[in-house]
Amino acid sequence: MMYSDLHCDSVTKAYRENISLFSGTLAVKIGSDKFIKREQCFALWLDDKLHGEPAFSYCKELLSFYKANEEKIKECGITPNLTIENASSLGGNLNNIAYFKKQGVKMMSLTWNGENDLASGVNAKGDLKPFGKEAVKEMENCEIIVDVSHLNEEGFRDVCSIATKPFIASHSNCYDICPHKRNLKQWQVKEIISRGGLIALNFYPPFLGKGSVFERVRDNIEYLLSLGGENSIALGSDFDGADMSDELKTADDVERLYDYLIARGMSEEVVAKVFYENAGLIFQN
């Protein structure tokens, strides 16, 4: 089975808790032989309380920790993609976008849940700020993908008015399936699909709703298919960043999700797109 995951917090968790990425205690099991081919986005996460130079410095610490482990990750059979969750990491300096590009960052979210110097997340109000608008343009110039997970609706509308390239919700679900503020409204889903972007489904139970996690993931996929999103669906687990259900607790459980979807009648062609192919198309550069 081939598998691509657009979001996990394993690097940040390992750094903060001073544990090895290869300890076997994380939800992302590095070295598992369950997958024929596997790609994993590793996010460098910043809390809302970090701003300015301290935010940039802390992100560099996370980056150094990741770089020290990158080659071993590859040796364990994973193709890693480096991402940043919360662009407060820029420290208010637009030039740091080019810096992070040189360090291998492929995707960056504008916010976490609160407000920063670019925009506001789902727990805050407000449009993109002037720095945020310039950052979206510069991210596109530097070929860093804009990630709109956690961004509020006002900021999302501004991204739509500025962006000229596809953007991604790296770990978000559909509001019509589960009406949580972190999930995407139908108009947002349609915007991402129409632009050739990706919606990567989050495995965190409160974002999926009550019932079987496998069933709720399937509900989100079927909903996105009904809106013409066959080429815009991916997976963004949020492993090591949230408390997961025992049904889908670690990356090793993803194989059972694959089998479940096939057993429930979803075509192998669609499942292959969701699990690997769609993400591969946008990260191929």
Secondary structure as GFF3:
##gff-version 3
##sequence-region A 1 285
A	DSSP	beta_strand	2	8	.	.	.	ID=ss1
A	DSSP	alpha_helix	10	17	.	.	.	ID=ss2
A	DSSP	beta_strand	37	45	.	.	.	ID=ss3
A	DSSP	alpha_helix	52	75	.	.	.	ID=ss4
A	DSSP	beta_strand	78	85	.	.	.	ID=ss5
A	DSSP	three_ten_helix	87	90	.	.	.	ID=ss6
A	DSSP	alpha_helix	95	102	.	.	.	ID=ss7
A	DSSP	beta_strand	105	109	.	.	.	ID=ss8
A	DSSP	alpha_helix	130	141	.	.	.	ID=ss9
A	DSSP	beta_strand	145	147	.	.	.	ID=ss10
A	DSSP	alpha_helix	153	162	.	.	.	ID=ss11
A	DSSP	beta_strand	168	169	.	.	.	ID=ss12
A	DSSP	alpha_helix	186	194	.	.	.	ID=ss13
A	DSSP	beta_strand	198	201	.	.	.	ID=ss14
A	DSSP	alpha_helix	205	208	.	.	.	ID=ss15
A	DSSP	alpha_helix	213	226	.	.	.	ID=ss16
A	DSSP	beta_strand	233	235	.	.	.	ID=ss17
A	DSSP	three_ten_helix	246	248	.	.	.	ID=ss18
A	DSSP	three_ten_helix	251	253	.	.	.	ID=ss19
A	DSSP	alpha_helix	254	263	.	.	.	ID=ss20
A	DSSP	alpha_helix	268	272	.	.	.	ID=ss21
A	DSSP	pi_helix	273	277	.	.	.	ID=ss22
A	DSSP	alpha_helix	278	283	.	.	.	ID=ss23
###
